[in-house]
Amino acid sequence: MSKILKPKFSNFRIGENLQLPFDVITYLKGMDLDSLMLAPRVDELERTVNILNDAFMESKGDTLIAKLSPFDDERLLAARGLKKYVESETFRTEPGRSDQANVLLNSYNKYCNNITKLSLPHKSAVFTKMLGEWSKDVEVKTAITFLGAETWVENLRTKQETFEKCP
């Protein structure tokens, strides 16, 4: 088994850094701390680590991100629904329908490629920019109208506005 001789704690997440002292405490408690005269120090370490753990778990609880998450899920669902609708239209055989769907799909993909991996503010910026461009770009507006995707786009716009108004 290989050992890490010099761990770089900056490479670990907060929870991983916090777990290390818990593991050390567990290991030390398996020893005779009184004869080693380490009992007071281990007790102090345990108290300190518990304070850190309480603060860490507090920050994982009722945060703004937790409150915004359902609204983010709704706008992502609206975006995903729009994309699936447009993708399905690319298979239609009516004249021009597939071409118009590809126009809208290409624009969507330009903005929303891997959108789920972005931070909440970044997603907001992307959706705002995309919807703003779509309201100005004649080719995209024509594609939206031709495909009858206005309700999908309006639904996404509404979900985005609702997200932006969240407390």
C-alpha positions in Angstrom: 0.0 0.0 0.0 1.4 3.4 -1.0 1.4 6.2 1.5 1.0 9.9 1.1 4.0 11.4 2.7 3.2 15.1 2.2 -0.5 15.7 1.6 -1.4 19.0 0.1 -4.5 20.0 2.1 -5.4 22.7 -0.4 -6.3 19.8 -2.8 -9.0 18.5 -0.4 -12.5 19.8 0.0 -13.6 21.3 3.3 -15.4 18.1 4.4 -12.3 16.0 3.5 -10.1 18.3 5.5 -12.5 18.1 8.4 -12.6 14.3 8.3 -8.8 14.1 8.9 -8.9 15.3 12.5 -11.8 13.0 13.3 -9.8 10.0 12.0 -6.8 11.1 14.1 -9.0 11.4 17.2 -10.4 7.9 16.6 -6.9 6.5 16.2 -5.6 8.2 19.3 -8.6 7.1 21.4 -7.5 3.5 20.7 -4.3 4.3 22.7 -3.7 4.7 26.4 -3.9 8.5 26.4 -3.4 8.9 30.2 -0.1 7.1 30.2 1.0 9.1 27.1 -0.3 12.3 28.9 -2.2 13.2 25.8 -5.8 13.0 27.2 -6.2 16.8 27.7 -4.8 17.6 24.2 -7.0 15.0 22.5 -10.1 16.3 24.4 -9.3 19.9 23.3 -8.7 18.7 19.7 -12.1 16.9 19.8 -13.9 20.0 21.2 -12.4 22.2 18.5 -13.1 19.8 15.7 -16.7 19.4 16.9 -17.1 23.2 16.8 -15.7 23.2 13.2 -18.0 20.4 12.3 -21.1 22.2 13.7 -20.2 25.3 11.7 -19.6 23.2 8.5 -22.9 21.4 8.8 -24.7 24.7 9.5 -23.4 26.0 6.2 -24.7 23.0 4.4 -28.2 23.5 5.8 -30.8 26.2 4.9 -28.8 28.3 2.5 -29.8 30.6 -0.3 -28.8 28.0 -2.8 -31.1 25.5 -1.2 -34.0 28.0 -1.5 -33.2 28.8 -5.1 -32.7 25.2 -6.2 -36.3 24.4 -6.9 -36.7 27.5 -9.1 -33.5 26.6 -10.9 -34.8 23.0 -11.5 -38.0 24.5 -13.0 -36.1 26.7 -15.4 -33.8 23.8 -16.4 -36.9 21.6 -17.0 -38.4 24.3 -19.2 -35.1 24.6 -21.1 -34.9 20.9 -21.5 -38.5 20.6 -22.7 -37.9 23.3 -25.3 -34.8 21.5 -26.5 -36.6 18.2 -26.8 -39.4 19.8 -28.7 -37.1 21.4 -31.1 -35.1 18.2 -31.5 -38.2 16.3 -32.3 -39.1 18.9 -35.0 -35.8 18.2 -36.8 -37.3 14.9 -37.8 -40.4 16.4 -39.5 -40.7 16.0 -43.2 -42.8 19.1 -43.9 -40.9 21.6 -46.2 -38.7 23.9 -44.2 -39.7 22.5 -40.8 -36.5 20.6 -40.2 -34.4 23.6 -41.4 -36.2 26.0 -39.0 -35.8 23.5 -36.2 -32.0 23.3 -36.9 -31.8 27.1 -36.8 -33.4 27.2 -33.3 -31.5 24.2 -32.1 -28.2 25.6 -33.2 -28.9 28.8 -31.4 -30.0 26.9 -28.3 -26.9 24.8 -28.3 -24.7 27.8 -28.7 -25.9 29.1 -25.4 -27.0 26.1 -23.4 -24.3 23.5 -24.0 -23.7 21.8 -20.6 -25.9 24.4 -18.9 -26.5 22.1 -15.9 -22.9 22.3 -15.0 -22.8 26.1 -14.6 -23.3 28.0 -11.4 -26.7 29.6 -10.7 -25.5 33.2 -11.6 -23.8 31.9 -14.8 -27.0 30.0 -15.8 -29.0 33.2 -15.3 -26.6 35.2 -17.4 -26.8 32.6 -20.2 -30.6 32.4 -20.2 -31.0 36.2 -20.1 -28.5 36.6 -23.0 -30.1 33.8 -25.0 -33.7 35.0 -24.6 -32.6 38.6 -25.3 -30.9 37.6 -28.5 -33.9 35.5 -29.5 -36.2 38.5 -29.2 -34.0 40.5 -31.6 -32.7 37.9 -34.0 -35.1 37.8 -37.0 -34.0 34.3 -38.1 -34.5 32.8 -34.7 -37.8 34.6 -34.2 -39.0 33.3 -37.5 -38.0 29.8 -36.5 -39.8 30.0 -33.2 -43.0 31.2 -34.9 -42.7 28.7 -37.7 -42.3 25.8 -35.3 -45.0 27.0 -32.9 -42.5 27.1 -30.1 -43.7 30.4 -28.6 -45.3 28.7 -25.6 -42.0 26.8 -24.9 -39.9 30.0 -25.2 -42.4 32.0 -23.1 -42.4 29.3 -20.4 -38.6 29.4 -20.2 -38.8 33.2 -20.1 -41.3 33.1 -17.2 -39.3 30.5 -15.3 -36.2 32.7 -15.7 -38.0 35.8 -14.5 -39.4 33.9 -11.5 -35.9 32.7 -10.6 -34.6 36.2 -10.9 -37.3 37.5 -8.5 -36.6 34.9 -5.8 -35.6 36.1 -2.4 
